[in-house]
């Protein structure tokens, strides 16, 4: 196993992890920003007000993007197991 292959595998793993986390983190960020703007304009400084909408938004994001994320993980795992014989040698 060469250094280039290890770097390629690490890059592919990081890219897969970022692609899986991006929709959930992005939706959580947008909802948090909207709630923060709402709190700033209404001067409501309740800290627990931000958690419930974020949790609901993240759960909805998991429901919407869950099958895509699972397919992405399955593809990465199948690729990894398919090339296992060249990795181990």
CORNORKA-V295706 format. One record per backbone hydrogen bond with DSSP energy under -0.5 kcal/mol. CO is the residue of the C=O (numbers start at 1). NH is the residue of the N-H. If there is no record, write none. Layout:
{{CO/NH} {CO/NH}}
This chain:
{{2/6} {3/7} {4/8} {5/9} {6/10} {7/11} {8/12} {9/13} {10/14} {11/15} {12/16} {13/17} {14/18} {15/19} {16/20} {17/21} {18/22} {19/23} {20/24} {21/25} {22/26} {23/27} {24/28} {25/29} {26/30} {27/31} {28/32} {29/33} {30/34} {31/35} {32/36} {33/37} {34/38} {35/39} {36/40} {37/41} {38/42} {39/43} {39/44} {43/45} {45/47} {46/49} {47/50} {48/52} {49/53} {50/54} {51/55} {52/56} {53/57} {54/58} {55/59} {56/60} {57/61} {58/62} {59/63} {60/64} {61/65} {62/66} {65/69} {66/70} {67/71} {68/72} {69/73} {70/74} {71/75} {72/76} {73/77} {74/78} {75/79} {76/80} {77/81} {78/82} {79/83} {81/84} {83/87} {84/88} {85/89}}
